[in-house]
Amino acid sequence: MAITPTLYAVRTRQSVNWADARRRVLHSYRDWIRAAPEIQTMYNIPLPISVIRTRIREEFERHRFTQKLALVDVLISKSNNDYQETMNFWRQTTHIMSYFKDENFRGDERLPKNFMTGFLEGRN
């Protein structure tokens, strides 16, 4: 697969009103949801597509009640930038897996609390 850097590029602009911002957010959300199977195969993610889509939804829901239009525009351009980097394979699998803390083998609990608990668990 040939990588075209400008294939997923989106021009950064400001939203005219809240209806325009909503349309742009939904467009970005649909792009991410549609790309979930391709992201899974490109990065060899050992999770089902439904988990990837759920995590995408959680990221969008995190900013659902943003009240400032300028902040929504910044979030849209960040989303478009992340989408371009992900789809052009400019990231590594560890970057993608960092979104899945619970399912990830390198989550927050990967290191023991102290030496003795790690020793008794048989960790190096």
MODELLER restraints for C-alpha pairs under 7 A, 6 or more apart:
rsr = mdl.restraints
at = mdl.atoms
rsr.add(forms.Gaussian(group=physical.xy_distance, feature=features.Distance(at['CA:3:A'], at['CA:88:A']), mean=6.05, stdev=0.5))
rsr.add(forms.Gaussian(group=physical.xy_distance, feature=features.Distance(at['CA:5:A'], at['CA:88:A']), mean=6.60, stdev=0.5))
rsr.add(forms.Gaussian(group=physical.xy_distance, feature=features.Distance(at['CA:8:A'], at['CA:84:A']), mean=5.12, stdev=0.5))
rsr.add(forms.Gaussian(group=physical.xy_distance, feature=features.Distance(at['CA:9:A'], at['CA:84:A']), mean=6.25, stdev=0.5))
rsr.add(forms.Gaussian(group=physical.xy_distance, feature=features.Distance(at['CA:10:A'], at['CA:80:A']), mean=6.69, stdev=0.5))
rsr.add(forms.Gaussian(group=physical.xy_distance, feature=features.Distance(at['CA:12:A'], at['CA:77:A']), mean=6.18, stdev=0.5))
rsr.add(forms.Gaussian(group=physical.xy_distance, feature=features.Distance(at['CA:14:A'], at['CA:73:A']), mean=5.98, stdev=0.5))
rsr.add(forms.Gaussian(group=physical.xy_distance, feature=features.Distance(at['CA:15:A'], at['CA:21:A']), mean=5.31, stdev=0.5))
rsr.add(forms.Gaussian(group=physical.xy_distance, feature=features.Distance(at['CA:15:A'], at['CA:73:A']), mean=6.53, stdev=0.5))
rsr.add(forms.Gaussian(group=physical.xy_distance, feature=features.Distance(at['CA:25:A'], at['CA:76:A']), mean=6.39, stdev=0.5))
rsr.add(forms.Gaussian(group=physical.xy_distance, feature=features.Distance(at['CA:28:A'], at['CA:80:A']), mean=6.85, stdev=0.5))
rsr.add(forms.Gaussian(group=physical.xy_distance, feature=features.Distance(at['CA:33:A'], at['CA:53:A']), mean=5.93, stdev=0.5))
rsr.add(forms.Gaussian(group=physical.xy_distance, feature=features.Distance(at['CA:36:A'], at['CA:49:A']), mean=6.26, stdev=0.5))
rsr.add(forms.Gaussian(group=physical.xy_distance, feature=features.Distance(at['CA:36:A'], at['CA:52:A']), mean=6.38, stdev=0.5))
rsr.add(forms.Gaussian(group=physical.xy_distance, feature=features.Distance(at['CA:36:A'], at['CA:53:A']), mean=6.36, stdev=0.5))
rsr.add(forms.Gaussian(group=physical.xy_distance, feature=features.Distance(at['CA:37:A'], at['CA:49:A']), mean=5.99, stdev=0.5))
rsr.add(forms.Gaussian(group=physical.xy_distance, feature=features.Distance(at['CA:40:A'], at['CA:49:A']), mean=6.93, stdev=0.5))
rsr.add(forms.Gaussian(group=physical.xy_distance, feature=features.Distance(at['CA:43:A'], at['CA:93:A']), mean=5.39, stdev=0.5))
rsr.add(forms.Gaussian(group=physical.xy_distance, feature=features.Distance(at['CA:66:A'], at['CA:72:A']), mean=6.88, stdev=0.5))
rsr.add(forms.Gaussian(group=physical.xy_distance, feature=features.Distance(at['CA:85:A'], at['CA:91:A']), mean=6.37, stdev=0.5))
rsr.add(forms.Gaussian(group=physical.xy_distance, feature=features.Distance(at['CA:97:A'], at['CA:104:A']), mean=6.33, stdev=0.5))
rsr.add(forms.Gaussian(group=physical.xy_distance, feature=features.Distance(at['CA:101:A'], at['CA:107:A']), mean=4.78, stdev=0.5))
rsr.add(forms.Gaussian(group=physical.xy_distance, feature=features.Distance(at['CA:101:A'], at['CA:108:A']), mean=6.88, stdev=0.5))
rsr.add(forms.Gaussian(group=physical.xy_distance, feature=features.Distance(at['CA:112:A'], at['CA:118:A']), mean=5.10, stdev=0.5))
